[in-house]
Amino acid sequence: MQLDHLILHVNDLDASVDFYTRILGFAHEGTQGPFAVLRVSPDFTLQLAPWGAEAGARGLAKAIYFSDPNQHLLEIRCYG
């Protein structure tokens, strides 16, 4: 099993895309719904979401939700 994407809620989508592409070198692959999709590696993307956007996925699957120490809501979803 591997992690294929992470959704990060951001205050300023354009500034965040600029930071992650220009400073960290991630490739901006365009948008998917409300998300700006950034390629981190061949098998992993970072999806930037404006605050208030709902996180979608590939359909129904088992999932668990929990908060990290900063109170970011995390979801781990397993398909198949």
PyMOL Python script that loads the backbone (N, CA, C, O; Angstrom):
from pymol import cmd

cmd.read_pdbstr("""\
ATOM      1  N   MET A   1       0.847  -1.171   0.000  1.00  0.00           N
ATOM      2  CA  MET A   1       0.000   0.000   0.000  1.00  0.00           C
ATOM      3  C   MET A   1       0.889   1.229   0.000  1.00  0.00           C
ATOM      4  O   MET A   1       1.927   1.248   0.662  1.00  0.00           O
ATOM      5  N   GLN A   2       0.487   2.261  -0.742  1.00  0.00           N
ATOM      6  CA  GLN A   2       1.267   3.493  -0.783  1.00  0.00           C
ATOM      7  C   GLN A   2       0.344   4.692  -0.790  1.00  0.00           C
ATOM      8  O   GLN A   2      -0.820   4.592  -1.178  1.00  0.00           O
ATOM      9  N   LEU A   3       0.864   5.812  -0.364  1.00  0.00           N
ATOM     10  CA  LEU A   3       0.147   7.074  -0.366  1.00  0.00           C
ATOM     11  C   LEU A   3       0.207   7.650  -1.772  1.00  0.00           C
ATOM     12  O   LEU A   3       1.294   7.802  -2.329  1.00  0.00           O
ATOM     13  N   ASP A   4      -0.970   7.980  -2.366  1.00  0.00           N
ATOM     14  CA  ASP A   4      -0.932   8.497  -3.734  1.00  0.00           C
ATOM     15  C   ASP A   4      -1.195   9.994  -3.816  1.00  0.00           C
ATOM     16  O   ASP A   4      -0.820  10.625  -4.804  1.00  0.00           O
ATOM     17  N   HIS A   5      -1.840  10.589  -2.787  1.00  0.00           N
ATOM     18  CA  HIS A   5      -2.001  12.036  -2.791  1.00  0.00           C
ATOM     19  C   HIS A   5      -2.279  12.548  -1.393  1.00  0.00           C
ATOM     20  O   HIS A   5      -2.705  11.808  -0.506  1.00  0.00           O
ATOM     21  N   LEU A   6      -2.027  13.832  -1.225  1.00  0.00           N
ATOM     22  CA  LEU A   6      -2.309  14.524   0.014  1.00  0.00           C
ATOM     23  C   LEU A   6      -3.010  15.815  -0.356  1.00  0.00           C
ATOM     24  O   LEU A   6      -2.557  16.533  -1.248  1.00  0.00           O
ATOM     25  N   ILE A   7      -4.121  16.123   0.324  1.00  0.00           N
ATOM     26  CA  ILE A   7      -4.850  17.371   0.079  1.00  0.00           C
ATOM     27  C   ILE A   7      -4.478  18.352   1.181  1.00  0.00           C
ATOM     28  O   ILE A   7      -4.579  18.039   2.367  1.00  0.00           O
ATOM     29  N   LEU A   8      -4.050  19.536   0.780  1.00  0.00           N
ATOM     30  CA  LEU A   8      -3.646  20.573   1.709  1.00  0.00           C
ATOM     31  C   LEU A   8      -4.526  21.797   1.497  1.00  0.00           C
ATOM     32  O   LEU A   8      -4.544  22.366   0.406  1.00  0.00           O
ATOM     33  N   HIS A   9      -5.257  22.209   2.535  1.00  0.00           N
ATOM     34  CA  HIS A   9      -6.079  23.410   2.438  1.00  0.00           C
ATOM     35  C   HIS A   9      -5.178  24.628   2.573  1.00  0.00           C
ATOM     36  O   HIS A   9      -4.334  24.689   3.467  1.00  0.00           O
ATOM     37  N   VAL A  10      -5.359  25.593   1.686  1.00  0.00           N
ATOM     38  CA  VAL A  10      -4.498  26.781   1.657  1.00  0.00           C
ATOM     39  C   VAL A  10      -5.346  28.041   1.673  1.00  0.00           C
ATOM     40  O   VAL A  10      -6.493  28.036   1.226  1.00  0.00           O
ATOM     41  N   ASN A  11      -4.771  29.123   2.192  1.00  0.00           N
ATOM     42  CA  ASN A  11      -5.468  30.418   2.236  1.00  0.00           C
ATOM     43  C   ASN A  11      -5.445  31.126   0.895  1.00  0.00           C
ATOM     44  O   ASN A  11      -6.425  31.771   0.522  1.00  0.00           O
ATOM     45  N   ASP A  12      -4.342  31.018   0.162  1.00  0.00           N
ATOM     46  CA  ASP A  12      -4.175  31.707  -1.121  1.00  0.00           C
ATOM     47  C   ASP A  12      -3.682  30.686  -2.138  1.00  0.00           C
ATOM     48  O   ASP A  12      -2.503  30.333  -2.151  1.00  0.00           O
ATOM     49  N   LEU A  13      -4.589  30.214  -2.991  1.00  0.00           N
ATOM     50  CA  LEU A  13      -4.270  29.141  -3.931  1.00  0.00           C
ATOM     51  C   LEU A  13      -3.159  29.536  -4.896  1.00  0.00           C
ATOM     52  O   LEU A  13      -2.213  28.772  -5.087  1.00  0.00           O
ATOM     53  N   ASP A  14      -3.254  30.716  -5.507  1.00  0.00           N
ATOM     54  CA  ASP A  14      -2.244  31.133  -6.485  1.00  0.00           C
ATOM     55  C   ASP A  14      -0.860  31.273  -5.853  1.00  0.00           C
ATOM     56  O   ASP A  14       0.134  30.825  -6.425  1.00  0.00           O
ATOM     57  N   ALA A  15      -0.795  31.893  -4.680  1.00  0.00           N
ATOM     58  CA  ALA A  15       0.496  32.049  -3.997  1.00  0.00           C
ATOM     59  C   ALA A  15       1.065  30.691  -3.591  1.00  0.00           C
ATOM     60  O   ALA A  15       2.278  30.488  -3.628  1.00  0.00           O
ATOM     61  N   SER A  16       0.201  29.775  -3.211  1.00  0.00           N
ATOM     62  CA  SER A  16       0.656  28.448  -2.821  1.00  0.00           C
ATOM     63  C   SER A  16       1.189  27.663  -4.008  1.00  0.00           C
ATOM     64  O   SER A  16       2.225  27.007  -3.901  1.00  0.00           O
ATOM     65  N   VAL A  17       0.488  27.722  -5.147  1.00  0.00           N
ATOM     66  CA  VAL A  17       0.986  27.062  -6.365  1.00  0.00           C
ATOM     67  C   VAL A  17       2.346  27.635  -6.731  1.00  0.00           C
ATOM     68  O   VAL A  17       3.261  26.885  -7.071  1.00  0.00           O
ATOM     69  N   ASP A  18       2.490  28.948  -6.667  1.00  0.00           N
ATOM     70  CA  ASP A  18       3.769  29.587  -6.979  1.00  0.00           C
ATOM     71  C   ASP A  18       4.871  29.088  -6.052  1.00  0.00           C
ATOM     72  O   ASP A  18       5.965  28.760  -6.509  1.00  0.00           O
ATOM     73  N   PHE A  19       4.589  29.029  -4.753  1.00  0.00           N
ATOM     74  CA  PHE A  19       5.579  28.576  -3.776  1.00  0.00           C
ATOM     75  C   PHE A  19       6.016  27.137  -4.054  1.00  0.00           C
ATOM     76  O   PHE A  19       7.210  26.853  -4.146  1.00  0.00           O
ATOM     77  N   TYR A  20       5.052  26.240  -4.186  1.00  0.00           N
ATOM     78  CA  TYR A  20       5.391  24.823  -4.337  1.00  0.00           C
ATOM     79  C   TYR A  20       6.050  24.508  -5.684  1.00  0.00           C
ATOM     80  O   TYR A  20       6.819  23.553  -5.783  1.00  0.00           O
ATOM     81  N   THR A  21       5.761  25.287  -6.703  1.00  0.00           N
ATOM     82  CA  THR A  21       6.411  25.049  -7.999  1.00  0.00           C
ATOM     83  C   THR A  21       7.755  25.769  -8.094  1.00  0.00           C
ATOM     84  O   THR A  21       8.751  25.171  -8.501  1.00  0.00           O
ATOM     85  N   ARG A  22       7.787  27.026  -7.727  1.00  0.00           N
ATOM     86  CA  ARG A  22       9.005  27.822  -7.888  1.00  0.00           C
ATOM     87  C   ARG A  22      10.057  27.487  -6.838  1.00  0.00           C
ATOM     88  O   ARG A  22      11.238  27.366  -7.165  1.00  0.00           O
ATOM     89  N   ILE A  23       9.647  27.337  -5.585  1.00  0.00           N
ATOM     90  CA  ILE A  23      10.608  27.109  -4.498  1.00  0.00           C
ATOM     91  C   ILE A  23      10.932  25.622  -4.325  1.00  0.00           C
ATOM     92  O   ILE A  23      12.099  25.259  -4.182  1.00  0.00           O
ATOM     93  N   LEU A  24       9.916  24.765  -4.336  1.00  0.00           N
ATOM     94  CA  LEU A  24      10.156  23.332  -4.096  1.00  0.00           C
ATOM     95  C   LEU A  24      10.296  22.504  -5.365  1.00  0.00           C
ATOM     96  O   LEU A  24      10.699  21.343  -5.306  1.00  0.00           O
ATOM     97  N   GLY A  25       9.965  23.094  -6.522  1.00  0.00           N
ATOM     98  CA  GLY A  25      10.190  22.404  -7.788  1.00  0.00           C
ATOM     99  C   GLY A  25       9.144  21.388  -8.196  1.00  0.00           C
ATOM    100  O   GLY A  25       9.387  20.594  -9.106  1.00  0.00           O
ATOM    101  N   PHE A  26       7.973  21.388  -7.544  1.00  0.00           N
ATOM    102  CA  PHE A  26       6.908  20.475  -7.949  1.00  0.00           C
ATOM    103  C   PHE A  26       6.312  20.952  -9.264  1.00  0.00           C
ATOM    104  O   PHE A  26       6.305  22.151  -9.539  1.00  0.00           O
ATOM    105  N   ALA A  27       5.815  20.033 -10.076  1.00  0.00           N
ATOM    106  CA  ALA A  27       5.222  20.374 -11.370  1.00  0.00           C
ATOM    107  C   ALA A  27       3.721  20.604 -11.204  1.00  0.00           C
ATOM    108  O   ALA A  27       3.019  19.757 -10.653  1.00  0.00           O
ATOM    109  N   HIS A  28       3.231  21.748 -11.677  1.00  0.00           N
ATOM    110  CA  HIS A  28       1.793  22.040 -11.635  1.00  0.00           C
ATOM    111  C   HIS A  28       1.149  21.340 -12.829  1.00  0.00           C
ATOM    112  O   HIS A  28       1.463  21.642 -13.980  1.00  0.00           O
ATOM    113  N   GLU A  29       0.240  20.397 -12.540  1.00  0.00           N
ATOM    114  CA  GLU A  29      -0.406  19.611 -13.593  1.00  0.00           C
ATOM    115  C   GLU A  29      -1.795  20.123 -13.938  1.00  0.00           C
ATOM    116  O   GLU A  29      -2.525  19.465 -14.680  1.00  0.00           O
ATOM    117  N   GLY A  30      -2.173  21.275 -13.419  1.00  0.00           N
ATOM    118  CA  GLY A  30      -3.485  21.837 -13.725  1.00  0.00           C
ATOM    119  C   GLY A  30      -4.439  21.686 -12.554  1.00  0.00           C
ATOM    120  O   GLY A  30      -4.024  21.497 -11.410  1.00  0.00           O
ATOM    121  N   THR A  31      -5.728  21.773 -12.864  1.00  0.00           N
ATOM    122  CA  THR A  31      -6.734  21.699 -11.817  1.00  0.00           C
ATOM    123  C   THR A  31      -7.623  20.478 -12.017  1.00  0.00           C
ATOM    124  O   THR A  31      -7.798  19.975 -13.126  1.00  0.00           O
ATOM    125  N   GLN A  32      -8.173  20.029 -10.903  1.00  0.00           N
ATOM    126  CA  GLN A  32      -9.128  18.920 -10.895  1.00  0.00           C
ATOM    127  C   GLN A  32     -10.190  19.322  -9.884  1.00  0.00           C
ATOM    128  O   GLN A  32      -9.978  19.219  -8.676  1.00  0.00           O
ATOM    129  N   GLY A  33     -11.331  19.781 -10.383  1.00  0.00           N
ATOM    130  CA  GLY A  33     -12.346  20.331  -9.489  1.00  0.00           C
ATOM    131  C   GLY A  33     -11.781  21.579  -8.831  1.00  0.00           C
ATOM    132  O   GLY A  33     -11.227  22.434  -9.522  1.00  0.00           O
ATOM    133  N   PRO A  34     -11.905  21.706  -7.520  1.00  0.00           N
ATOM    134  CA  PRO A  34     -11.367  22.896  -6.850  1.00  0.00           C
ATOM    135  C   PRO A  34      -9.873  22.800  -6.542  1.00  0.00           C
ATOM    136  O   PRO A  34      -9.300  23.744  -5.999  1.00  0.00           O
ATOM    137  N   PHE A  35      -9.235  21.682  -6.877  1.00  0.00           N
ATOM    138  CA  PHE A  35      -7.854  21.427  -6.481  1.00  0.00           C
ATOM    139  C   PHE A  35      -6.854  21.825  -7.553  1.00  0.00           C
ATOM    140  O   PHE A  35      -7.093  21.625  -8.744  1.00  0.00           O
ATOM    141  N   ALA A  36      -5.721  22.395  -7.118  1.00  0.00           N
ATOM    142  CA  ALA A  36      -4.556  22.572  -7.975  1.00  0.00           C
ATOM    143  C   ALA A  36      -3.690  21.341  -7.720  1.00  0.00           C
ATOM    144  O   ALA A  36      -3.311  21.070  -6.581  1.00  0.00           O
ATOM    145  N   VAL A  37      -3.380  20.603  -8.775  1.00  0.00           N
ATOM    146  CA  VAL A  37      -2.653  19.336  -8.636  1.00  0.00           C
ATOM    147  C   VAL A  37      -1.173  19.567  -8.923  1.00  0.00           C
ATOM    148  O   VAL A  37      -0.799  20.056  -9.989  1.00  0.00           O
ATOM    149  N   LEU A  38      -0.333  19.202  -7.938  1.00  0.00           N
ATOM    150  CA  LEU A  38       1.112  19.348  -8.059  1.00  0.00           C
ATOM    151  C   LEU A  38       1.753  17.967  -8.004  1.00  0.00           C
ATOM    152  O   LEU A  38       1.480  17.186  -7.092  1.00  0.00           O
ATOM    153  N   ARG A  39       2.596  17.670  -8.971  1.00  0.00           N
ATOM    154  CA  ARG A  39       3.283  16.374  -9.033  1.00  0.00           C
ATOM    155  C   ARG A  39       4.535  16.447  -8.164  1.00  0.00           C
ATOM    156  O   ARG A  39       5.435  17.245  -8.429  1.00  0.00           O
ATOM    157  N   VAL A  40       4.590  15.617  -7.132  1.00  0.00           N
ATOM    158  CA  VAL A  40       5.730  15.554  -6.227  1.00  0.00           C
ATOM    159  C   VAL A  40       6.709  14.486  -6.695  1.00  0.00           C
ATOM    160  O   VAL A  40       7.923  14.694  -6.681  1.00  0.00           O
ATOM    161  N   SER A  41       6.172  13.336  -7.111  1.00  0.00           N
ATOM    162  CA  SER A  41       6.974  12.220  -7.628  1.00  0.00           C
ATOM    163  C   SER A  41       6.104  11.469  -8.630  1.00  0.00           C
ATOM    164  O   SER A  41       4.924  11.793  -8.768  1.00  0.00           O
ATOM    165  N   PRO A  42       6.645  10.483  -9.329  1.00  0.00           N
ATOM    166  CA  PRO A  42       5.820   9.766 -10.303  1.00  0.00           C
ATOM    167  C   PRO A  42       4.537   9.170  -9.722  1.00  0.00           C
ATOM    168  O   PRO A  42       3.542   9.039 -10.434  1.00  0.00           O
ATOM    169  N   ASP A  43       4.550   8.810  -8.442  1.00  0.00           N
ATOM    170  CA  ASP A  43       3.392   8.147  -7.839  1.00  0.00           C
ATOM    171  C   ASP A  43       2.675   8.973  -6.777  1.00  0.00           C
ATOM    172  O   ASP A  43       1.783   8.456  -6.104  1.00  0.00           O
ATOM    173  N   PHE A  44       3.044  10.255  -6.607  1.00  0.00           N
ATOM    174  CA  PHE A  44       2.477  11.044  -5.516  1.00  0.00           C
ATOM    175  C   PHE A  44       2.172  12.473  -5.959  1.00  0.00           C
ATOM    176  O   PHE A  44       3.008  13.133  -6.577  1.00  0.00           O
ATOM    177  N   THR A  45       0.957  12.947  -5.636  1.00  0.00           N
ATOM    178  CA  THR A  45       0.605  14.341  -5.913  1.00  0.00           C
ATOM    179  C   THR A  45       0.191  15.039  -4.628  1.00  0.00           C
ATOM    180  O   THR A  45      -0.293  14.418  -3.681  1.00  0.00           O
ATOM    181  N   LEU A  46       0.398  16.352  -4.629  1.00  0.00           N
ATOM    182  CA  LEU A  46      -0.090  17.241  -3.593  1.00  0.00           C
ATOM    183  C   LEU A  46      -1.234  18.018  -4.222  1.00  0.00           C
ATOM    184  O   LEU A  46      -1.058  18.649  -5.264  1.00  0.00           O
ATOM    185  N   GLN A  47      -2.394  17.976  -3.602  1.00  0.00           N
ATOM    186  CA  GLN A  47      -3.552  18.683  -4.143  1.00  0.00           C
ATOM    187  C   GLN A  47      -3.871  19.848  -3.215  1.00  0.00           C
ATOM    188  O   GLN A  47      -4.235  19.651  -2.056  1.00  0.00           O
ATOM    189  N   LEU A  48      -3.731  21.061  -3.736  1.00  0.00           N
ATOM    190  CA  LEU A  48      -4.004  22.257  -2.950  1.00  0.00           C
ATOM    191  C   LEU A  48      -5.467  22.622  -3.105  1.00  0.00           C
ATOM    192  O   LEU A  48      -5.983  22.701  -4.219  1.00  0.00           O
ATOM    193  N   ALA A  49      -6.135  22.843  -1.976  1.00  0.00           N
ATOM    194  CA  ALA A  49      -7.566  23.152  -1.977  1.00  0.00           C
ATOM    195  C   ALA A  49      -7.790  24.471  -1.257  1.00  0.00           C
ATOM    196  O   ALA A  49      -7.264  24.675  -0.162  1.00  0.00           O
ATOM    197  N   PRO A  50      -8.570  25.377  -1.861  1.00  0.00           N
ATOM    198  CA  PRO A  50      -8.914  26.598  -1.125  1.00  0.00           C
ATOM    199  C   PRO A  50      -9.732  26.224   0.110  1.00  0.00           C
ATOM    200  O   PRO A  50     -10.497  25.260   0.073  1.00  0.00           O
ATOM    201  N   TRP A  51      -9.580  26.974   1.198  1.00  0.00           N
ATOM    202  CA  TRP A  51     -10.367  26.704   2.406  1.00  0.00           C
ATOM    203  C   TRP A  51     -11.838  26.649   2.055  1.00  0.00           C
ATOM    204  O   TRP A  51     -12.333  27.490   1.305  1.00  0.00           O
ATOM    205  N   GLY A  52     -12.530  25.677   2.585  1.00  0.00           N
ATOM    206  CA  GLY A  52     -13.962  25.523   2.333  1.00  0.00           C
ATOM    207  C   GLY A  52     -14.274  24.515   1.249  1.00  0.00           C
ATOM    208  O   GLY A  52     -15.430  24.122   1.090  1.00  0.00           O
ATOM    209  N   ALA A  53     -13.248  24.077   0.482  1.00  0.00           N
ATOM    210  CA  ALA A  53     -13.481  23.087  -0.576  1.00  0.00           C
ATOM    211  C   ALA A  53     -13.647  21.712   0.057  1.00  0.00           C
ATOM    212  O   ALA A  53     -12.968  21.386   1.032  1.00  0.00           O
ATOM    213  N   GLU A  54     -14.538  20.915  -0.489  1.00  0.00           N
ATOM    214  CA  GLU A  54     -14.737  19.540  -0.031  1.00  0.00           C
ATOM    215  C   GLU A  54     -13.760  18.636  -0.768  1.00  0.00           C
ATOM    216  O   GLU A  54     -13.527  18.810  -1.964  1.00  0.00           O
ATOM    217  N   ALA A  55     -13.197  17.686  -0.067  1.00  0.00           N
ATOM    218  CA  ALA A  55     -12.229  16.757  -0.669  1.00  0.00           C
ATOM    219  C   ALA A  55     -12.954  15.587  -1.294  1.00  0.00           C
ATOM    220  O   ALA A  55     -13.680  14.868  -0.608  1.00  0.00           O
ATOM    221  N   GLY A  56     -12.770  15.389  -2.575  1.00  0.00           N
ATOM    222  CA  GLY A  56     -13.356  14.245  -3.278  1.00  0.00           C
ATOM    223  C   GLY A  56     -12.299  13.184  -3.483  1.00  0.00           C
ATOM    224  O   GLY A  56     -11.109  13.436  -3.297  1.00  0.00           O
ATOM    225  N   ALA A  57     -12.733  12.008  -3.863  1.00  0.00           N
ATOM    226  CA  ALA A  57     -11.783  10.924  -4.113  1.00  0.00           C
ATOM    227  C   ALA A  57     -12.303  10.078  -5.261  1.00  0.00           C
ATOM    228  O   ALA A  57     -13.100  10.558  -6.067  1.00  0.00           O
ATOM    229  N   ARG A  58     -11.871   8.837  -5.351  1.00  0.00           N
ATOM    230  CA  ARG A  58     -12.224   7.960  -6.467  1.00  0.00           C
ATOM    231  C   ARG A  58     -13.494   7.169  -6.224  1.00  0.00           C
ATOM    232  O   ARG A  58     -13.740   6.187  -6.924  1.00  0.00           O
ATOM    233  N   GLY A  59     -14.303   7.559  -5.266  1.00  0.00           N
ATOM    234  CA  GLY A  59     -15.543   6.847  -5.017  1.00  0.00           C
ATOM    235  C   GLY A  59     -15.573   6.237  -3.628  1.00  0.00           C
ATOM    236  O   GLY A  59     -14.733   6.536  -2.780  1.00  0.00           O
ATOM    237  N   LEU A  60     -16.560   5.375  -3.414  1.00  0.00           N
ATOM    238  CA  LEU A  60     -16.741   4.773  -2.106  1.00  0.00           C
ATOM    239  C   LEU A  60     -15.601   3.824  -1.758  1.00  0.00           C
ATOM    240  O   LEU A  60     -15.128   3.051  -2.591  1.00  0.00           O
ATOM    241  N   ALA A  61     -15.179   3.909  -0.504  1.00  0.00           N
ATOM    242  CA  ALA A  61     -14.121   3.038  -0.006  1.00  0.00           C
ATOM    243  C   ALA A  61     -14.105   3.146   1.514  1.00  0.00           C
ATOM    244  O   ALA A  61     -14.677   4.071   2.090  1.00  0.00           O
ATOM    245  N   LYS A  62     -13.449   2.199   2.146  1.00  0.00           N
ATOM    246  CA  LYS A  62     -13.271   2.284   3.584  1.00  0.00           C
ATOM    247  C   LYS A  62     -12.322   3.439   3.890  1.00  0.00           C
ATOM    248  O   LYS A  62     -11.316   3.625   3.205  1.00  0.00           O
ATOM    249  N   ALA A  63     -12.653   4.215   4.929  1.00  0.00           N
ATOM    250  CA  ALA A  63     -11.818   5.362   5.278  1.00  0.00           C
ATOM    251  C   ALA A  63     -11.833   5.580   6.779  1.00  0.00           C
ATOM    252  O   ALA A  63     -12.804   5.259   7.464  1.00  0.00           O
ATOM    253  N   ILE A  64     -10.736   6.133   7.273  1.00  0.00           N
ATOM    254  CA  ILE A  64     -10.693   6.601   8.650  1.00  0.00           C
ATOM    255  C   ILE A  64     -10.304   8.073   8.630  1.00  0.00           C
ATOM    256  O   ILE A  64      -9.561   8.516   7.754  1.00  0.00           O
ATOM    257  N   TYR A  65     -10.799   8.811   9.580  1.00  0.00           N
ATOM    258  CA  TYR A  65     -10.529  10.243   9.698  1.00  0.00           C
ATOM    259  C   TYR A  65      -9.958  10.523  11.076  1.00  0.00           C
ATOM    260  O   TYR A  65     -10.400   9.948  12.071  1.00  0.00           O
ATOM    261  N   PHE A  66      -8.974  11.408  11.130  1.00  0.00           N
ATOM    262  CA  PHE A  66      -8.391  11.813  12.400  1.00  0.00           C
ATOM    263  C   PHE A  66      -7.682  13.151  12.201  1.00  0.00           C
ATOM    264  O   PHE A  66      -7.434  13.565  11.069  1.00  0.00           O
ATOM    265  N   SER A  67      -7.360  13.819  13.300  1.00  0.00           N
ATOM    266  CA  SER A  67      -6.680  15.113  13.237  1.00  0.00           C
ATOM    267  C   SER A  67      -5.220  14.960  13.627  1.00  0.00           C
ATOM    268  O   SER A  67      -4.873  14.170  14.505  1.00  0.00           O
ATOM    269  N   ASP A  68      -4.367  15.740  12.952  1.00  0.00           N
ATOM    270  CA  ASP A  68      -2.959  15.764  13.327  1.00  0.00           C
ATOM    271  C   ASP A  68      -2.789  16.724  14.509  1.00  0.00           C
ATOM    272  O   ASP A  68      -3.776  17.316  14.947  1.00  0.00           O
ATOM    273  N   PRO A  69      -1.574  16.897  15.039  1.00  0.00           N
ATOM    274  CA  PRO A  69      -1.390  17.779  16.192  1.00  0.00           C
ATOM    275  C   PRO A  69      -1.789  19.238  15.951  1.00  0.00           C
ATOM    276  O   PRO A  69      -2.021  19.982  16.904  1.00  0.00           O
ATOM    277  N   ASN A  70      -1.870  19.651  14.676  1.00  0.00           N
ATOM    278  CA  ASN A  70      -2.270  21.020  14.347  1.00  0.00           C
ATOM    279  C   ASN A  70      -3.748  21.139  14.025  1.00  0.00           C
ATOM    280  O   ASN A  70      -4.210  22.185  13.569  1.00  0.00           O
ATOM    281  N   GLN A  71      -4.490  20.063  14.263  1.00  0.00           N
ATOM    282  CA  GLN A  71      -5.927  20.001  14.010  1.00  0.00           C
ATOM    283  C   GLN A  71      -6.289  20.018  12.527  1.00  0.00           C
ATOM    284  O   GLN A  71      -7.390  20.434  12.165  1.00  0.00           O
ATOM    285  N   HIS A  72      -5.368  19.569  11.662  1.00  0.00           N
ATOM    286  CA  HIS A  72      -5.695  19.338  10.257  1.00  0.00           C
ATOM    287  C   HIS A  72      -6.426  18.006  10.178  1.00  0.00           C
ATOM    288  O   HIS A  72      -5.951  17.008  10.720  1.00  0.00           O
ATOM    289  N   LEU A  73      -7.569  17.978   9.514  1.00  0.00           N
ATOM    290  CA  LEU A  73      -8.311  16.736   9.357  1.00  0.00           C
ATOM    291  C   LEU A  73      -7.627  15.870   8.302  1.00  0.00           C
ATOM    292  O   LEU A  73      -7.411  16.316   7.175  1.00  0.00           O
ATOM    293  N   LEU A  74      -7.288  14.643   8.665  1.00  0.00           N
ATOM    294  CA  LEU A  74      -6.661  13.702   7.749  1.00  0.00           C
ATOM    295  C   LEU A  74      -7.618  12.566   7.449  1.00  0.00           C
ATOM    296  O   LEU A  74      -8.392  12.145   8.308  1.00  0.00           O
ATOM    297  N   GLU A  75      -7.558  12.072   6.217  1.00  0.00           N
ATOM    298  CA  GLU A  75      -8.355  10.932   5.797  1.00  0.00           C
ATOM    299  C   GLU A  75      -7.425   9.911   5.193  1.00  0.00           C
ATOM    300  O   GLU A  75      -6.596  10.249   4.347  1.00  0.00           O
ATOM    301  N   ILE A  76      -7.548   8.667   5.613  1.00  0.00           N
ATOM    302  CA  ILE A  76      -6.847   7.558   4.959  1.00  0.00           C
ATOM    303  C   ILE A  76      -7.928   6.675   4.371  1.00  0.00           C
ATOM    304  O   ILE A  76      -8.794   6.165   5.083  1.00  0.00           O
ATOM    305  N   ARG A  77      -7.866   6.502   3.057  1.00  0.00           N
ATOM    306  CA  ARG A  77      -8.891   5.760   2.329  1.00  0.00           C
ATOM    307  C   ARG A  77      -8.228   4.608   1.598  1.00  0.00           C
ATOM    308  O   ARG A  77      -7.174   4.779   0.985  1.00  0.00           O
ATOM    309  N   CYS A  78      -8.845   3.434   1.661  1.00  0.00           N
ATOM    310  CA  CYS A  78      -8.282   2.234   1.041  1.00  0.00           C
ATOM    311  C   CYS A  78      -9.274   1.680   0.015  1.00  0.00           C
ATOM    312  O   CYS A  78     -10.424   1.383   0.338  1.00  0.00           O
ATOM    313  N   TYR A  79      -8.808   1.552  -1.216  1.00  0.00           N
ATOM    314  CA  TYR A  79      -9.624   1.012  -2.305  1.00  0.00           C
ATOM    315  C   TYR A  79      -9.253  -0.444  -2.538  1.00  0.00           C
ATOM    316  O   TYR A  79      -8.081  -0.814  -2.464  1.00  0.00           O
ATOM    317  N   GLY A  80     -10.245  -1.260  -2.817  1.00  0.00           N
ATOM    318  CA  GLY A  80      -9.985  -2.611  -3.221  1.00  0.00           C
ATOM    319  C   GLY A  80      -9.910  -3.558  -2.097  1.00  0.00           C
ATOM    320  O   GLY A  80      -9.692  -4.751  -2.308  1.00  0.00           O
TER     321      GLY A  80
END
""", "prot")
cmd.dss("prot")
cmd.show_as("cartoon", "prot")
cmd.util.cbc("prot")
cmd.orient("prot")
